[in-house]
């Protein structure tokens, strides 16, 4: 039974102090709860530090500011991403719960994507309301440092490495969940961490930090770019030097004096200097720093601390149309341009690979070949290779492909990166700003969303995504290689080869 709308605002004791939330739609909601000290002043570019706490009762009725980032508006796929206001004092999280009682409900921690440069837990897209209400779950989402404030990599005078500050933020948030979520009606021993894109890569990275035990019980990895490995320290330091040049600063000490809007502006310039045609380029990548990330994140879920975590993983059928399908520079691409890009992957076999992609999609234009090649390289093939490796070890893994095509933009997108998100959350009203949902048949759309949303709830609750309103979904194994294909007709498909 949900909370009464007229109920007195709920107050919960946390390790840092008391917080007062609000009741909305039968749920207790707590917004803008600090989970670490503000990373400002002398704490800029230092790992997340414990919050000193507060006196009295903290008003947790409003979201905290998002991490500093550029406002992206007018995007033909998403419309926008990120929600002002932004501020360096951004390390807060949000909680949705059916009750601040001792029910010990399963907990879902959602980590937003955005190429480590955009996104916010305050975005309506990522509200935990639907999961909390429909699944009787406690849902947490969070802000973490993005862009140069979270991903620049420095080497100090004593040779110590300082990287992946974004990950130290997320780890601090998980510790907060471990220590406090029982007071919000959740079970700290039954936590699922889920994310999409950069959030999925984050989830895999977090699986490497178990503090002597399992870091969490389950993981959902949506569109995780496993084909884009973490940077080496040398590569990351070179990128930092390039950034310093764009920002006009000689070293980190000088950079500490630069206001954050100028830091964000320099990021845009860095992307312009480092972009490469036909490649999905990001301005910053996490780094193999030897401490926060001693191995590639995927390895944490194979033989590392997260090997026993239940995993649900998948991709969208045309991931890379997100970047390539609509821009004129790609829409007018020639066969020769795409062949040149294919050589970076296939070398002397580029022409044969191009012909195979062209044959697999009748009427394919060069940009379609580029989309399929890039989707395979970054997402589909490494995801299936991961599922194959988990299956070989007898580890639980469920694989899916989200293939429902959007009719938006004359169907040129297919099923792009991010299209699965409103189906997973079943919250299309929160995506009214997103052009890629235009023209969908509401009946088919809502039916598929119900199927996907319920599968995610079932997985969070039980470790198994099956529910009565969908075909049986077998674990991925080396015999059947079952992948659930979410489309107009959802069905389990058997792939005879892993990739």
VOTIMI-920615 format. One line per field, with one value per residue (C-alpha): residue in one letter; chain; x, y, z. Coordinates in Angstrom, 2 decimals, m for minus. Layout:
BEGIN
residuo = (A|...)
cadena = (A|...)
x = (X|...)
y = (Y|...)
z = (Z|...)
END
This chain:
BEGIN
residuo = (X|X|X|X|X|X|X|X|X|X|X|X|X|X|X|X|X|X|X|X|X|X|X|X|X|X|X|X|X|X|X|X|X|X|X|X|X|X|X|X|X|X|X|X|X|X|X|X|X|X|X|X|X|X|X|X|X|X|X|X|X|X|X|X|X|X|X|X|X|X|X|X|X|X|X|X|X|X|X|X|X|X|X|X|X|X|X|X|X|X|X|X|X|X|X|X|X|X|X|X|X|X|X|X|X|X|X|X|X|X|X|X|X|X|X|X|X|X|X|X|X|X|X|X|X|X|X|X|X|X|X|X|X|X|X|X|X|X|X|X|X|X|X|X|X|X|X|X|X|X|X|X|X|X|X|X|X|X|X|X|X|X|X|X|X|X|X|X|X|X|X|X|X|X|X|X|X|X|X|X|X|X|X|X|X|X|X|X|X|X|X|X|X|X|X|X|X|X|X|X|X|X|X|X|X|X|X|X|X|X|X|X|X|X|X|X|X|X|X|X|X|X|X|X|X|X|X|X|X|X|X|X|X|X|X|X|X|X|X|X|X|X|X|X|X|X|X|X|X|X|X|X|X|X|X|X|X|X|X|X|X|X|X|X|X|X|X|X|X|X|X|X|X|X|X|X|X|X|X|X|X|X|X|X|X|X|X|X|X|X|X|X|X|X|X|X|X|X|X|X|X|X|X|X|X|X|X|X|X|X|X|X|X|X|X|X|X|X|X|X|X|X|X|X|X|X|X|X|X|X|X|X|X|X|X|X|X|X|X|X|X|X|X|X|X|X|X|X|X|X|X|X|X|X|X|X|X|X|X|X|X|X|X|X|X|X|X|X|X|X|X|X|X|X|X|X|X|X|X|X|X|X|X|X|X|X|X|X|X|X|X|X|X|X|X|X|X|X|X|X|X|X|X|X|X|X|X|X|X|X|X|X|X|X|X|X|X|X|X|X|X|X|X|X|X|X|X|X|X|X|X|X|X|X|X|X|X|X|X|X|X|X|X|X|X|X|X|X|X|X|X|X|X|X|X|X|X|X|X|X|X|X|X|X|X|X|X|X|X|X|X|X|X|X|X|X|X|X|X|X|X|X|X|X|X|X|X|X|X|X|X|X|X|X|X|X|X|X|X)
cadena = (A|A|A|A|A|A|A|A|A|A|A|A|A|A|A|A|A|A|A|A|A|A|A|A|A|A|A|A|A|A|A|A|A|A|A|A|A|A|A|A|A|A|A|A|A|A|A|A|A|A|A|A|A|A|A|A|A|A|A|A|A|A|A|A|A|A|A|A|A|A|A|A|A|A|A|A|A|A|A|A|A|A|A|A|A|A|A|A|A|A|A|A|A|A|A|A|A|A|A|A|A|A|A|A|A|A|A|A|A|A|A|A|A|A|A|A|A|A|A|A|A|A|A|A|A|A|A|A|A|A|A|A|A|A|A|A|A|A|A|A|A|A|A|A|A|A|A|A|A|A|A|A|A|A|A|A|A|A|A|A|A|A|A|A|A|A|A|A|A|A|A|A|A|A|A|A|A|A|A|A|A|A|A|A|A|A|A|A|A|A|A|A|A|A|A|A|A|A|A|A|A|A|A|A|A|A|A|A|A|A|A|A|A|A|A|A|A|A|A|A|A|A|A|A|A|A|A|A|A|A|A|A|A|A|A|A|A|A|A|A|A|A|A|A|A|A|A|A|A|A|A|A|A|A|A|A|A|A|A|A|A|A|A|A|A|A|A|A|A|A|A|A|A|A|A|A|A|A|A|A|A|A|A|A|A|A|A|A|A|A|A|A|A|A|A|A|A|A|A|A|A|A|A|A|A|A|A|A|A|A|A|A|A|A|A|A|A|A|A|A|A|A|A|A|A|A|A|A|A|A|A|A|A|A|A|A|A|A|A|A|A|A|A|A|A|A|A|A|A|A|A|A|A|A|A|A|A|A|A|A|A|A|A|A|A|A|A|A|A|A|A|A|A|A|A|A|A|A|A|A|A|A|A|A|A|A|A|A|A|A|A|A|A|A|A|A|A|A|A|A|A|A|A|A|A|A|A|A|A|A|A|A|A|A|A|A|A|A|A|A|A|A|A|A|A|A|A|A|A|A|A|A|A|A|A|A|A|A|A|A|A|A|A|A|A|A|A|A|A|A|A|A|A|A|A|A|A|A|A|A|A|A|A|A|A|A|A|A|A|A|A|A|A|A|A|A|A|A|A|A|A|A|A|A|A|A|A|A|A|A|A|A|A|A|A|A|A|A|A)
x = (0.00|1.35|1.84|m1.02|m0.51|m1.52|0.93|3.43|6.71|8.89|12.08|14.92|18.14|21.30|24.90|25.43|22.23|18.46|16.73|13.13|11.55|8.14|5.28|4.44|2.08|2.20|6.02|8.42|10.93|14.20|16.10|19.50|20.84|24.62|26.67|30.16|31.78|31.39|34.44|35.20|38.16|41.04|38.98|38.76|40.47|40.73|38.93|35.50|35.75|33.28|30.60|31.09|27.38|24.86|22.86|19.09|16.97|18.06|15.30|15.45|12.49|14.48|17.16|20.72|22.62|23.93|27.64|29.09|28.52|27.62|23.90|23.08|19.87|18.30|19.78|17.80|17.85|17.46|16.48|18.61|20.61|21.45|19.29|20.45|21.38|24.93|27.52|30.71|28.84|27.01|27.63|24.06|21.68|17.92|15.76|12.28|10.74|7.30|7.93|10.52|9.91|11.76|10.47|14.00|12.98|15.36|17.38|18.03|20.88|20.74|23.82|23.11|25.09|26.18|29.75|31.04|30.30|26.54|23.53|22.01|20.00|17.52|16.44|12.81|13.96|15.79|13.20|12.91|9.16|8.03|10.42|9.63|5.89|5.58|8.27|8.03|11.69|13.82|15.45|18.51|20.09|23.01|25.15|28.88|31.66|31.79|34.10|37.39|36.37|35.82|38.06|41.24|44.22|47.20|50.51|51.74|55.32|55.76|54.68|51.31|48.55|45.25|42.51|38.90|37.49|34.06|34.50|35.48|32.20|30.18|31.94|31.10|27.45|27.45|28.93|26.14|23.59|25.24|25.20|21.86|19.41|17.82|16.38|14.65|13.01|15.73|17.88|21.62|22.33|20.12|21.40|21.33|23.47|22.28|23.31|23.35|26.35|28.81|26.57|26.95|30.72|30.58|28.60|31.25|34.00|32.20|32.07|35.82|35.42|34.07|35.80|36.47|33.04|30.55|30.16|26.50|24.30|23.22|24.22|22.34|24.57|22.67|24.66|28.01|30.78|33.09|34.84|36.13|38.71|39.89|42.83|46.37|48.05|50.26|47.25|45.36|48.30|48.61|44.93|45.42|48.27|46.07|43.32|45.71|46.66|43.03|42.27|45.34|46.77|50.32|49.61|46.97|47.71|46.84|43.85|42.53|41.94|39.81|36.02|34.14|32.25|35.61|36.65|33.50|34.08|37.56|36.05|34.14|37.38|39.17|36.52|36.92|40.68|40.53|37.51|38.11|35.74|33.69|34.72|32.50|34.78|34.53|36.64|37.66|37.90|38.40|41.94|43.62|45.20|46.39|44.26|40.64|40.71|43.50|41.88|39.42|35.93|34.58|37.23|35.71|32.66|34.63|37.31|37.43|35.45|32.22|32.47|29.48|27.22|24.10|24.36|21.74|23.42|22.44|22.55|20.29|20.27|21.59|23.53|25.73|22.94|22.81|26.04|26.09|22.63|21.45|24.45|25.07|28.78|27.76|24.48|26.43|29.37|30.87|31.82|35.48|35.16|33.55|36.07|38.78|37.12|36.71|40.45|41.03|39.17|39.63|42.90|43.29|39.91|38.03|36.55|35.25|33.81|32.12|30.56|29.30|27.67|26.17|24.71|23.25|21.16|19.56|19.72|22.34|23.95|27.55|26.32|24.29|27.43|29.22|26.43|26.43|30.22|30.51|27.64|29.34|32.76|31.78|28.75|27.34|30.45|32.22|28.94|28.42|32.06|31.53|28.37|30.29|33.09|30.62|28.85|32.16|32.76|29.25|28.41|24.80|24.22|21.12|21.62|19.20|18.98|16.57|15.55|12.27|12.85|11.62|9.77|11.26|13.40|11.88|13.13|16.81|17.69|16.42|16.90|19.58|21.61|19.32|16.06|15.66|15.67|12.02|10.97|13.07|11.67|8.20|7.93|7.33|5.81|9.26|10.68|8.36|11.41|13.05|12.54|13.49|10.14|8.04|5.50|5.43|2.24|1.20|m0.37|2.69|5.05|3.28|2.96|6.69|7.49|5.41|7.33|10.76|10.00|8.61|11.65|13.99|11.87|11.91|15.67|16.20|13.90|14.95|18.02|15.88|14.20|11.40|7.76|4.46|3.82|6.85|8.45|10.73|14.20|17.00|20.36|23.00|24.96|27.32|24.71|21.78|23.35|19.90|19.36|16.00|15.07|12.75|10.82|7.26|7.16|9.44|11.08|14.07|16.57|19.39|22.64|24.67|27.92|28.82|29.80)
y = (0.00|3.41|6.29|8.70|11.97|13.92|12.15|14.27|14.64|11.60|12.14|9.61|9.44|8.97|8.72|12.39|13.76|13.76|14.34|15.32|14.17|14.53|12.18|11.99|9.53|7.16|7.16|8.81|10.82|12.30|14.57|16.22|14.10|14.66|11.46|13.02|16.34|19.02|18.63|22.34|24.55|22.44|19.26|19.89|16.94|14.92|11.61|11.86|12.67|11.86|14.46|16.31|16.10|18.73|19.84|19.80|18.34|18.75|19.65|16.91|18.06|19.49|18.07|19.21|20.81|18.57|18.18|21.00|20.30|21.97|22.36|20.25|21.43|20.78|17.31|15.47|12.22|13.07|16.71|17.53|15.85|17.30|19.58|22.93|24.25|22.93|23.40|21.81|21.09|18.23|15.02|14.23|11.35|10.84|8.10|6.82|4.31|2.83|3.23|4.26|1.07|m2.17|m4.05|m4.58|m4.19|m4.90|m1.83|m0.51|1.99|3.71|5.40|7.72|7.76|10.66|9.86|11.04|14.64|15.04|13.81|14.23|12.31|15.19|14.45|13.24|10.48|8.79|9.22|6.11|6.53|3.79|1.16|1.96|1.86|m1.04|m3.21|m2.38|m1.37|1.28|3.24|5.47|7.59|9.97|12.74|12.23|14.43|14.66|16.02|17.60|17.77|14.02|12.55|14.57|12.45|13.92|12.67|14.40|15.38|12.26|10.03|9.14|8.81|10.61|9.39|8.29|10.79|10.02|6.44|7.54|9.49|6.47|4.29|6.83|6.71|2.89|3.09|5.53|2.99|0.20|2.24|4.05|2.35|0.17|3.35|4.03|0.58|m1.10|m4.18|m3.36|m7.02|m7.06|m4.27|m4.14|m1.54|m0.61|1.87|2.68|3.57|5.39|4.31|0.67|1.01|2.55|m0.44|m2.83|m0.70|m0.66|m4.45|m4.44|m2.96|m5.50|m4.49|m8.17|m9.36|m8.93|m5.24|m5.80|m8.71|m7.94|m5.74|m4.43|m3.25|m1.45|m0.51|m0.83|0.23|m2.68|m2.03|1.28|0.20|2.38|4.61|3.79|6.27|7.51|8.16|9.85|12.10|13.07|13.97|16.06|17.93|18.57|19.83|22.17|23.61|24.22|25.68|27.94|26.67|25.49|22.98|21.71|24.39|27.06|25.04|25.01|28.74|28.47|28.80|25.67|27.22|27.84|24.25|23.00|25.32|23.94|20.45|21.45|22.67|19.44|17.33|19.41|18.82|15.07|13.92|11.43|10.80|7.65|6.98|7.46|9.94|11.12|13.92|11.90|8.24|6.59|5.42|2.23|3.97|0.90|1.63|2.64|0.73|m1.86|m3.81|m3.28|m3.08|m6.13|m8.28|m7.53|m9.54|m12.47|m13.38|m10.37|m9.47|m9.29|m12.75|m14.09|m11.12|m11.90|m9.97|m8.74|m7.22|m6.06|m3.56|m1.78|m3.02|0.20|1.73|3.92|5.53|7.84|9.46|8.82|8.44|12.06|14.35|15.54|14.69|11.03|10.92|11.91|9.60|7.75|4.11|5.13|7.08|4.18|1.75|3.95|3.77|m0.01|m0.43|0.80|m2.29|m4.91|m3.91|m5.72|m7.37|m4.06|m4.58|m8.03|m6.73|m3.84|m6.27|m8.50|m5.59|m4.33|m7.76|m8.11|m4.95|m4.81|m1.32|m0.24|3.14|3.75|5.39|2.24|0.14|2.56|2.33|m1.47|m1.72|0.70|m0.95|m4.31|m2.99|m1.02|m2.89|m6.09|m8.20|m7.44|m7.90|m11.33|m12.19|m11.24|m13.37|m16.25|m15.87|m15.73|m18.82|m20.69|m20.01|m21.08|m17.55|m16.32|m13.91|m12.97|m11.28|m9.12|m7.04|m4.11|m4.03|m2.06|0.59|4.12|5.68|9.09|10.75|8.55|5.45|6.27|5.65|2.09|1.25|3.75|4.16|5.26|4.11|1.34|3.78|4.97|1.33|0.17|2.93|2.82|6.59|8.05|11.20|12.11|11.88|14.35|16.41|13.51|13.56|9.90|8.76|10.61|8.64|5.44|3.40|3.96|0.54|m1.37|0.98|0.64|m3.13|m3.51|m1.13|m3.23|m6.33|m4.74|m2.86|m5.97|m8.01|m5.50|m5.49|m9.28|m9.34|m6.79|m8.72|m12.30|m12.36|m13.79|m11.52|m13.91|m12.98|m14.44|m11.80|m12.62|m15.65|m17.77|m16.22|m18.71|m17.80|m17.35|m20.58|m22.09|m24.54|m22.33|m18.85|m17.46|m13.74|m12.08|m9.85|m7.02|m5.88|m5.56|m9.28|m10.17|m13.56|m15.56|m16.17|m18.67|m17.44|m20.26|m18.31|m15.88|m13.04)
z = (0.00|m0.98|1.40|1.85|m0.01|3.04|5.33|7.21|5.34|6.16|8.18|8.13|10.13|8.03|9.11|8.28|9.78|9.48|6.13|5.41|2.17|0.56|m0.28|m3.97|m5.61|m2.67|m2.49|m0.08|m2.13|m0.89|m3.27|m3.10|m0.23|0.13|0.03|0.05|0.82|m1.86|m4.18|m4.26|m3.42|m2.18|m2.80|m6.56|m8.31|m5.12|m4.47|m2.86|0.84|3.65|4.22|7.54|8.30|9.32|12.32|12.44|9.63|6.01|3.56|0.90|m1.20|m4.14|m6.41|m5.97|m8.87|m11.61|m12.30|m14.43|m18.12|m21.38|m22.05|m25.08|m26.70|m30.07|m30.49|m33.21|m31.25|m27.55|m27.79|m24.75|m22.02|m18.64|m16.52|m15.11|m12.63|m12.56|m9.84|m8.52|m5.28|m6.98|m5.02|m4.04|m4.59|m4.74|m3.21|m4.06|m1.66|m1.01|2.72|5.30|7.23|7.91|4.84|3.45|m0.17|m3.05|m4.00|m7.50|m7.93|m11.33|m12.85|m15.76|m18.97|m21.14|m22.30|m18.88|m19.91|m19.47|m17.50|m14.07|m11.51|m11.58|m15.14|m15.24|m17.63|m14.77|m12.03|m9.87|m9.50|m11.91|m10.58|m6.95|m7.48|m9.94|m8.40|m4.68|m4.87|m3.23|m6.07|m5.84|m8.54|m8.23|m9.60|m10.06|m11.38|m15.17|m17.84|m16.77|m13.10|m12.95|m15.63|m16.02|m15.06|m13.23|m11.93|m8.79|m7.99|m5.87|m8.77|m7.25|m9.81|m9.43|m11.75|m12.03|m9.57|m11.02|m9.79|m6.29|m6.25|m7.27|m4.72|m2.02|m3.11|m2.89|0.60|1.50|0.23|2.22|5.42|5.14|2.79|5.49|7.06|3.72|3.62|1.57|1.94|1.80|1.06|m2.04|m4.28|m8.07|m9.82|m13.30|m15.93|m19.61|m21.78|m19.49|m16.61|m17.69|m17.91|m14.44|m13.17|m14.45|m12.89|m9.54|m9.60|m8.98|m5.50|m3.07|0.18|0.76|m0.42|m3.22|m4.03|m4.95|m5.95|m9.52|m12.46|m15.48|m18.32|m21.10|m24.20|m22.48|m24.92|m24.26|m27.56|m26.15|m23.54|m20.69|m21.50|m20.50|m18.14|m20.99|m23.21|m20.38|m19.52|m23.18|m23.22|m20.06|m21.74|m24.76|m22.49|m20.66|m24.01|m24.98|m21.55|m21.66|m18.36|m17.78|m14.98|m12.57|m10.00|m12.53|m13.66|m10.08|m10.33|m13.49|m12.96|m13.90|m16.87|m18.53|m17.81|m19.52|m22.47|m22.96|m23.16|m26.28|m27.82|m26.87|m28.61|m31.74|m31.69|m31.05|m33.07|m35.88|m38.79|m38.49|m34.89|m31.85|m30.11|m26.50|m24.99|m21.93|m21.05|m17.67|m17.09|m15.94|m12.98|m11.09|m8.03|m8.68|m11.99|m12.05|m14.92|m17.75|m16.16|m17.98|m16.31|m12.90|m13.96|m15.33|m12.80|m10.50|m7.35|m9.37|m10.93|m8.97|m9.67|m11.72|m15.00|m17.46|m20.54|m24.00|m26.81|m29.30|m32.87|m34.40|m31.52|m33.69|m35.69|m32.65|m33.88|m37.61|m39.17|m39.21|m39.61|m43.16|m42.93|m42.60|m44.52|m47.64|m46.92|m49.86|m50.12|m50.21|m46.95|m45.14|m46.60|m45.17|m41.77|m42.11|m42.67|m39.12|m37.94|m40.66|m42.32|m45.65|m45.11|m45.22|m48.69|m47.80|m44.54|m46.33|m48.83|m46.00|m44.17|m47.43|m48.21|m44.71|m45.17|m48.63|m50.09|m47.57|m48.09|m47.01|m43.80|m43.00|m43.36|m41.03|m38.45|m38.47|m38.42|m35.50|m33.59|m33.93|m33.00|m29.90|m28.57|m30.09|m30.67|m27.38|m25.48|m26.99|m26.36|m22.71|m22.50|m24.05|m21.51|m18.60|m19.91|m20.24|m16.56|m15.57|m14.44|m14.71|m17.61|m19.61|m23.00|m25.00|m28.14|m28.23|m31.91|m31.95|m34.66|m34.26|m37.20|m36.35|m39.03|m41.77|m39.99|m40.55|m36.89|m36.53|m32.85|m31.78|m28.62|m25.75|m27.39|m24.82|m21.89|m21.96|m22.38|m19.43|m17.21|m18.86|m18.50|m21.95|m20.49|m19.15|m22.68|m24.41|m25.41|m27.28|m31.09|m31.46|m30.02|m32.61|m34.61|m32.55|m32.40|m28.78|m28.35|m29.57|m27.76|m24.42|m24.73|m25.34|m22.49|m20.12|m21.17|m20.79|m17.58|m15.89|m16.97|m15.33|m12.15|m12.02|m12.45|m9.67|m7.34|m8.11|m10.35|m13.18|m15.78|m16.64|m16.00|m17.27|m19.95|m22.09|m23.80|m21.67|m21.42|m20.87|m19.49|m22.18|m22.49|m25.05|m26.26|m27.27|m27.02|m26.24|m26.69|m26.01|m28.94|m27.91|m30.97|m32.26|m31.52|m28.62|m28.97|m27.83|m30.62|m30.71|m32.19|m33.66|m33.32|m30.55|m32.91)
END
